[in-house]
Amino acid sequence: MPTATAATAIDHVQVAIPAAGEEAARAFYRDLLGLPEIEKPENLRGRGGVWFQTATLQLHLGVDPGFQPATKAHVAFRVADLEAVRARLAAAGRPVREDEPLPGYRRFYTEDPFGNRVEVLTPERS
């Protein structure tokens, strides 16, 4: 049984991007994946980066001066139409890589403009 101090949800995930990567991030996360951008709080804007919102989670892209892409750790985005997202990414020249099956899902991996691994998946139809 969870205690009163147990975490109840994940509020946001932060992914590192290089300096001046905001426009490339918008082109990928907003324009290709369809995530709505949200405004960062004024006191954090000077740090750079960009934030996005899903129905239940925020994605914070933060500038890291010593940026190294995350090639194993990743965010997985659940989408309604996997094939449409796959086609949109491929048409934009983004890599689309298959992986081992995940029971109950169809999925693939891509990477953002900075080399960060990104998973895209949808539940199997019954």
Residue, then its C-alpha position, 0 to 999 in steps of 0.5 A: m500500500p502506498t504511503a502518504t509520501a509516495a509519488t502519485a504521478i510523473d509531472h514532467v520529464q526533462v530531456a537535454i538539448p544543445a544551446a540554440g536548439e529550440e527551433a529544431a526542437r519545435a520543428f520536431y516535437r511540435d510540428l512532427l509529433g504534434l505536441p503543443e508548446i507551453e510557455k516556460p515561467e518567466n523566471l526560467r526563460g533565460r536558461g533557454g529550452v522549450w516546454f511541451q504538454t501532453a494530456t497528462l505530462q509535460l516534456h521539458l527540453g533543457v539546454d545543457p552546455g555539455f550536451q550528449p545525446a541520450t541514445k538509450a534512455h528515452v521518452a515514449f510517446r503513445v499516438a493514435d495513428l502510428e502509421a501516420v506518424r511514421a510516414r510524417l517522420a520518414a517524409a521529414g527525413r527522420p530515421v524510423r527503426e523497428d525494434e523487438p516486439l513489445p507485447g500489446y503494442r506496435r512501435f518504432y524508434t526515431e531520434d530528435p534532431f539532436g540524436n536523443r532516442v524517441e519511442v513512438l507506440t500505439p496499443e495493438r488493436s483487439 
